[in-house]
Amino acid sequence: MSRRWAAVGWGVFGVLLLVALWEGYKLVAPADGVLLGETRVLPRPTDIAMPHVWEMLGRLGEPVTRSPSAQMLWVVIALAALTTLGIAAAGWLVGVVVGVGLALVMQRWRLAEWGLLPWIVLSQTVPLIAFAPIVKSWGSKVEIGSFEWQDWMSVALIASYLAFFPIAIGALKGLQSPDRIHEELMQTYAAGYWATLAKLRFPAAVPYLLPALRLGAANAVVGAVVAEVSTGLQGGIGRLLVQFAGQASGDPAKAWAPIFGAVVLGLVAAGSVALLGVILKNYRRTEEAA
């Protein structure tokens, strides 16, 4: 319990430190920003480029537009974040299935690990901004009976593309983690592959898999937001990032609202996966880095 409160305290301290650095820079920075030669490496401390923290937070409690029927800005951000969260969750689930499936194949056959692992690593070098419109174009041509491909499915697919990588690597490392002596003990009990997998390898993989699942959840949110920006999907936080950024010159505090929403969204996604740790607490002796 004390360590948990310590973690919360350090988190609060980090946020306060970030606020202090932001406001301190605005106070002491040169009017033209920080220049390295002729290149500006830090922005000008103007209210357009860097609004005060209290202005950005206060803007969340105001209507999104001047229309009498306009919703509060925080409501718009929350609804958009929920939309993106649902899409990211679908992508994360697909990433879990694909990642764990690949890990099982690579653990079972060493030749498969040699052949698949380099391509899994190489897959993460593809730029999403260029890849997302292609996925949307391919998806629009999918016709299976009465099934019709929806635009959000393209975004979920791209989210799963980012999510599966840490899950596959973490699951593989976890499945390969049992000591040789434990594997030999299972053999003396005449346990087959599936019994060994269920009784030995999966429990041993939990400390490796939980961090990988959290990282996969955060990656799914990043993939969903980037895909929404690239494909122009309406209703998500990614679309608001583009829309409000275009209004930054007249309402700079408003442009930061979807950024806050995206940050909170990533924290919620990663924190939700932590609930699995409560369910699997008997296997969480330690958590290893994926």
Secondary structure by P-SEA (a helix, b strand, c coil): caaaaaaaaaaaaaaaaaaaaaaaaaacccccccccccccccccccccccccaaaaaaaaacccccccccccaaaaaaaaaaaaaaaaaaaaaaaaaaaaaaaaaaaacaaaaaccaaaaaaaacccaaaaaaaaaaaaaacccccccccaaaaaaaaaaaaaaaaaaaaaaaaaacccaaaaaaaaaacccaaaaaaccccccaaaaaaaaaaaaaaaaaaaaaaaaaaacccccaaaaaaaaaaaccccccccaaaaaaaaaaaaaaaaaaaaaaaaacccccccccc
